[in-house]
């Protein structure tokens, strides 16, 4: 019978996530991860198997948290009756606020992972695609509600608009790293919100 783990795996994953988010996959060394998690190398490998597996666990954990704003937007539309256009604006402006308030300019961990590793890492590519597909589906659901309510003309293609909004989200996250100026990013948000009418 193996010895029980003497550390909280979720806490270790959360701490590792911060390292990967700040330094990227290649920039995060095992000593960095050991120092951040407080878990010795052998125990990390015993729990996760490899640095790559720990990275994937960090991405999965991050994605659960990153999807929360969209879930809140859906709730506000469906349960509170907020107009879809307003919910989309709030969601996008929330991303702007995150970008300009991060002194490290870390951006989005999933976007960072896609740009750093998707071309050479199928596991990361799959996660990136799943994240974008999930966001597209959620925006599509919102836009169909808007059509049902008469907030968006029936002739508009909700899937195409949803894809545009996903690209807007990704663009805001990248631009927020390069040029985190609230006025610039929020002006782009208003252009995107104009598509939801």
N, C-alpha and C positions, 0 to 999 in steps of 0.2 A: 504494500500500500504506500503510495507516494505521500510526501509531506504536503500538508495543506499550504496554499499560497499565503504569504504573510503580507500581502499588499492588496489594495483595492484596484482591480483591473480597470474599472471605469475611470477612476481618478488618474491612474497612470496614463490611460489613453488620452484623457483631457489635457494632461500636462505635455504629453508628446505632441498633441495637436498644436499647441502653442509654439513648440519648437519648429515643427514642419511649416507652420504658417509664417513664421518669421524668417526662416532660413531656406525653405524649399527642401525637396527630398535630398538632392545631392549635397546641399550645404549643411544638412543635419547629420552630425557624426554620432556614432554610438556613445562616445563619452558625453556629448551634449545631451543625449536622451537619458543616459544614466543620471547625469547631474540634475536634469529637470524633473525626472520622475522619482528620484530617490530609490530606484530599484536597480540592483546590480545586474551586470550584463547577462550572467547565466540565468537569472530569474526572468529577465526580459525575453530571452530566447526561449526559455521553457514555456512562458505564457503565450507568446505570439509566434514563435518559430523563426522569424527573421525580421530584419528592419523593414523590408518591403511589406510584410504582413501587418506590422505595426502601423505603417503608413496608410495602408488600406483601411485599417480599423479607425484611424484618425479621420480619414476622409468620410467614412460612413457616419461617424459620430457628428462631424461638422455638418454634413448634409441634413441630418435630422433637425439640427438647430436652424440651419439656413432656410429650411422650408417653412418655419413658423410664421414669418410675416405674410406669406401667401395664404396660409391657413387662417390667419386673423382677417385678412382682406375678404376671404370667402365668407367667414362668419359675419362680418359687418354687413356684407351685402345680403346674405340669406336670412340672418336672424334679426338684424337691426334695421334693415331696409335702406341702408346707405346706397345712393346712386353708384353704379359701377364706375363711372368716370371718376368720382371722388375717391373711391377705394383704390383705384389704380394710381391716382395722383399721390395719395398718402403713402402707398407702398413704394413708389419710385422716389419720393422725397425722403422717405426713411433711409433708403440706400444712399442718397446724397449725404444725409446727416452722418451716417456711419463713416462714409469716406472722408469727409472733412474733419471729423473728430478723432481720427486715428493718427496719432503723431508718428507711428512707425510706417504708415502708408503700406499696410500689408495687403490691401485689396481683399479679394475673395479667395479663400483657400482652394475651392474647387476650380475656379478660373485659373489660378496659379498652377494647379496640378495639370490641368489640360494643356496649358501652354508649355509647361516644362517637360511633361512625360507622355502625353497621349500618343504621340507619334511612335514611341518605342515601347509602350507598356499597355498591353491590351486590357489589363484590369483597370487601369486609370481611365483609358478611353471608354470602356463600358460604363464606368461610374459617371463620367462626364456626360455621356450621351443620355444616360438615365436621368440625370439631374435636369438637363435641358428639356427632355421629353416630358418629365413630370411638370415642369414649369409651364411648358406649352399647353399641356392638357388643362392645367388649373386656370390659365388665362382664357383658354377656349371656353371652359365652363362659365367663367364670369361673363364673357362676351355673349354667350347664348342666353344667359339671364338678362343681360341688357337688351337683347333683341326681343325676348319675351315680354319685357316691360315697356317696349317702345322707346328705349333709350338709344338704340342703335338700329339703323335701317335693316330690314330683313335681307336686302340685296347685298349687304356687306359680307365678306367672307371672314367669319370669326377665327378660323384656323390661321389664315394669312396674317390677320392683325395680331393674333397671339404670338406668332413667330416673330413679327416685328417687335413686339414688346419684350420678348426674350432677348433679342439682339440688343435692344435698348438697355435692358438690365445688365447684360454682359459688357456693353460699351461703357455704361456708367461706372462699373466696377474697375475697368481698366483705366478710364480717364481719371477716376478718383485717385489712382496711384500717381499718375503722371502730372495731373494738374488739378489738385483738390480745391478748386475755387467754387464756393457755393453758388455764386451768381451764374457761372458758366454751366454748371451741371443742372441747376434748377431750370434754366432757360431751355435746355434740351428736354427736360421732363415735360415742360408745357407743350413742346412740339409733339412729343410722343402721345400725350394725353389727348391732343386734338384728333388723333386717329380713332378715339373711342367716342364717336358721335355720328 
